[in-house]
């Protein structure tokens, strides 16, 4: 084999190596994006499952035993959260929407850890973002899901839903 043939062979091997390296980088990048998408979808599913459970609960503890027609009858904002009858770490024991206030849990889906935090507070009609200091016929639930496998620093999925005493849901 002559010098020219040897040079062509070396160049072919180098070119083949560059093509393989480029394809490998592309496959790794695609796989990484698929993992991030899967983690994000699971986080959304966790938040939605909280909303679905809450939709089947009473608006307020007071609504379980009486017909509430005045906001003064509702639970005081400082007492939103679990009552003595509920177990704070077990949402299956909750009987009204605001029992989720302060709820948190850790769970694992497909070997990926997730942390779920829930906050519930009163809001005033028309001002859906800011907590309302008093009582109202609207409560906002914020579900935040985090995972160390989410891309970026402080990455999280945060979803909200507004619940109404009037038995219709308002999505935000």
Phi, psi and omega in degrees: 000131183275174181297322180295317179294321179297317180297318178296320179295316179297317180295323178295319179295318179296315179297317177299318178298319178295320179295315180297317179298317180296318179294320180297316179298321179294318180295317179297317179298319179294317179297319179299317179294324178294320178295314179300319179295318179297317179297317179296317179295320177295322178296318177297319179297320178297315179296316180297325180294326175295314179299318181298318178295316182295328179297337181268005182256165175292155178296320184212155178305321182293335180285349180288328187243342182224164173273117182267122179239353181225138182300335180296341180279346184282166179298137178297142181305328181287348180251012177294133183135192182292146172266182180293339182280346183252155176261116187304329182269000183235096186291349176290346178269355183287143179239354175215162188303315186287355173298337178286347180299122181087359180292139174210150177206155173250137179215161180233129176234123180051046178069010179253123179280143177228148174237128183246130175236141180231136174233140178229133178209159177288147173228159178264153181301128178090341177244077190285343186269323188268137174299143180259133184291339182250200179266151174205173179272016179228135175233140178252132176250129177244120178250123180244127180240128178235159176203143176294348180268001176281140182289146176088162178278142181057031180287140180201161170249122180235122181234148181230154173213141178259131177251141182241143175297337184279014173067018170241147182266143176242119179269145181237000000 
